[in-house]
């Protein structure tokens, strides 16, 4: 069956360190992968999109990698800050469809 | 900054009642979506809408659900006869481009509680 797995356990890191979040998928062939941030009780907010033919994408302190062989995306936040504390969602889109399928999300807590 | 707005923010209803959730997408966007999130669970796709018709829907989006864009600005989700398991946060989203190239802009959600 199709699955998108993110670390279900919360990730606690110290301020200033790099946070690395994982998104693994099975039985998908995504053409596009997005990362979103979701704060409690709020709607998801778009962060980055990466295409299947791209290995890496960067935006300020954020970096996303996409390995279609390993069926995995890694999301990095460098120089993390307490304000980065939130749940981070990955979402996949297969070519020819109109729906992004979301993972369960990983809760990140950055400790001051 | 343009945003997707949703009303109501919270609705409580009795099982079997009809509910309409309303959304105003960003004005120049062409693609519209409804997602839902049951408390503590993942964001689930319900339906996508383009050019005044449904482009894709999930297994969740059964005959009890319908969507409409009645006046060129509002985008509504109707649940005809609510069930307890419909209790969730419902998110509207829109995108300017086709879903496979553009980011989704989400509203703040409408929390539906079915008693």
Contacts between the chains, C-beta under 8 A, distances in Angstrom:
chain1	res1	chain2	res2	distance
A	31	B	100	6.1
A	32	B	100	5.4
A	32	B	101	7.5
A	34	B	103	6.9
A	34	B	104	7.6
A	36	B	104	7.9
A	38	B	43	7.8
A	41	B	89	7.9
A	41	B	109	7.7
A	42	B	108	6.0
A	42	B	109	7.4
A	43	B	4	7.8
A	43	B	91	5.2
A	43	B	93	7.7
A	43	B	106	3.4
A	43	B	107	5.5
A	43	B	108	5.2
A	43	B	109	5.4
A	44	B	43	6.5
A	44	B	91	7.5
A	44	B	104	7.5
A	44	B	106	5.1
A	45	B	106	7.1
A	46	B	103	3.8
A	46	B	104	6.3
A	46	B	105	7.2
A	49	B	101	8.0
A	49	B	103	6.4
A	89	B	42	7.8
A	89	B	43	6.6
A	91	B	43	7.9
A	93	B	99	6.2
A	93	B	100	5.3
A	95	B	100	6.8
A	97	B	56	6.1
A	97	B	99	7.7
A	97	B	100	7.9
A	98	B	31	7.2
A	98	B	48	4.0
A	98	B	50	7.1
A	98	B	55	4.6
A	98	B	56	4.4
A	98	B	98	7.7
A	98	B	99	4.8
A	99	B	33	7.6
A	99	B	45	4.3
A	99	B	48	5.8
A	99	B	56	5.4
A	99	B	58	7.1
A	99	B	99	7.1
A	100	B	45	6.9
A	100	B	99	6.6
A	100	B	104	6.5
A	101	B	45	6.4
A	102	B	35	7.8
A	102	B	42	5.3
A	102	B	43	4.2
A	102	B	44	7.4
A	102	B	45	7.7
A	103	B	42	6.6
A	104	B	41	7.4
A	104	B	42	4.5
A	105	B	42	6.7
